[in-house]
């Protein structure tokens, strides 16, 4: 189960890229209406027969996202100016 948060005021669709253990990739799109019942967060369960190894939110940067550093699971390492 994945929890999606909407910290900003814009209502946007959720674009999800699932990467499976066998290397295949699947795109899933949840329309903007997903935010009707809860304006702050929604939960989605991805029931698949394949093992998911990576989830990327909006991989092509098509939405107005205020923080793209939290769009990948498992969390990608972010370079800091101290590295």
C-alpha positions as CSV (number, residue, x, y, z in Angstrom):
1,X,0.0,0.0,0.0
2,X,1.3,3.5,-0.9
3,X,0.1,6.7,0.6
4,X,0.1,9.8,-1.6
5,X,0.2,13.2,0.0
6,X,-0.9,16.5,-1.6
7,X,0.8,19.4,0.3
8,X,0.0,22.1,-2.2
9,X,-3.4,23.4,-3.3
10,X,-3.4,22.2,-6.9
11,X,-5.4,19.1,-7.7
12,X,-3.4,17.0,-10.1
13,X,-3.6,13.4,-11.3
14,X,-1.2,10.9,-9.8
15,X,1.1,9.3,-12.4
16,X,2.9,6.1,-11.1
17,X,5.6,4.1,-12.8
18,X,6.0,0.6,-11.4
19,X,9.2,-1.3,-12.1
20,X,9.2,-5.0,-11.5
21,X,11.9,-7.5,-10.6
22,X,12.0,-8.9,-14.1
23,X,12.8,-5.4,-15.5
24,X,9.4,-4.6,-17.0
25,X,7.7,-1.3,-16.4
26,X,4.1,-0.4,-16.0
27,X,2.5,3.1,-15.9
28,X,-0.7,3.7,-13.9
29,X,-2.6,6.9,-13.9
30,X,-5.1,8.0,-11.2
31,X,-7.2,10.9,-12.4
32,X,-7.4,14.2,-10.4
33,X,-10.8,13.1,-9.0
34,X,-8.9,10.8,-6.7
35,X,-8.6,13.7,-4.3
36,X,-12.4,14.3,-3.9
37,X,-12.9,12.2,-0.8
38,X,-9.7,13.3,1.0
39,X,-8.0,16.5,-0.1
40,X,-4.7,15.8,1.8
41,X,-3.8,12.1,1.3
42,X,-5.0,9.0,-0.5
43,X,-4.0,5.3,-0.2
44,X,-3.6,2.9,-3.1
45,X,-2.7,-0.8,-3.1
46,X,-0.9,-2.3,-6.1
47,X,-2.0,-5.9,-6.4
48,X,0.4,-7.5,-8.8
49,X,1.7,-11.0,-9.5
50,X,5.2,-9.6,-10.0
51,X,7.5,-8.2,-7.3
52,X,7.7,-4.4,-7.4
53,X,11.3,-3.2,-6.9
54,X,10.8,0.5,-7.6
55,X,7.9,3.0,-7.6
56,X,8.4,6.4,-9.3
57,X,5.8,9.2,-9.1
58,X,5.5,11.4,-12.1
59,X,8.7,10.1,-13.8
60,X,8.4,12.5,-16.8
61,X,7.8,15.5,-14.5
62,X,4.4,16.2,-16.1
63,X,2.7,17.6,-12.9
64,X,3.2,20.6,-10.7
65,X,5.1,18.9,-7.9
66,X,6.6,21.1,-5.2
67,X,9.1,18.4,-4.0
68,X,10.4,15.9,-6.5
69,X,13.0,14.5,-4.0
70,X,10.3,12.2,-2.5
71,X,9.0,10.7,-5.8
72,X,11.0,7.4,-5.7
73,X,10.7,4.3,-3.6
74,X,13.0,3.0,-2.4
75,X,14.2,6.5,-1.5
76,X,17.0,7.6,-3.8
77,X,20.2,9.0,-2.3
78,X,20.3,12.7,-2.6
79,X,23.6,14.4,-3.1
80,X,24.4,17.1,-0.6
81,X,26.8,20.0,-0.9
82,X,28.9,18.2,1.8
83,X,29.6,15.1,-0.3
